[in-house]
Amino acid sequence: MSQAVREVQGALLPAPGIWELDPQHTTVEWVARHVLTKVRGRFGKVAGTIHVDEVPERSWVEVEIDAASIDSNTPDRDRHLRSADFLEVEKYPKLTFRSTALRPTGPNTFELDGDLTIKDVTRPVTLEVEYLGVNDSPWGTKLAGFSARTEIDREDWGITWNVVIETGGLLVSKKVQIELEIEAVYKPEA
């Protein structure tokens, strides 16, 4: 068994310590409806740390996202998303998440509560997290993998811009799904 893994109540979990998000192998993606179809995008710049405690439930996470790094693969839409109608990145350059509680829901699944701050508005969210395991990289580092997801109502953060469509409904959904794929690097010296 790797030094970066331990067994807790029959489950193999990451070793206690600091696990830094690898920005090259971590994605924060979002999905929202535009009229009838789903539009997908991502944030290209994300940094964060997972603090794994001896007692797994005392572990915590902190993440910072560069709001201007939003990318929907459509430059005009991205400029609009960066504007005051949506993220207002000039005034609010960062989105942050800081966890407040962790609850196991299965051998490798958890609910992670935390505070999500967008445009200086902080609201609680709960992420469904799946721990994917620990492995060695080709460069001799220990890597841990996680998937997480949640859904938010963007209006809870004051992002209310929309257009009523003539035939009924709204141009952009209020609900936004957030999906994360995380690869974290163990920092045994930290």
Buried (B, 14 or more C-beta within 10 A) or exposed (E): EBEBBBEEEEBBBBBBBBBBBBEEBBBBBBBBBEEEEEBEBBBBBBBBBBBBEEEBEEBBBBBBBBBBBBBBEEEEBBEBBBEEEBBBBEEBBBBBBBBEBBEBEEEBBBBBEBEBBBBEEBEEBBBBBBBBBBBEEEEEBBBBBBBBBBEBEBEBBEBEBBEEEEEEEEEBBBEBBBBBBBBBBBEEEE
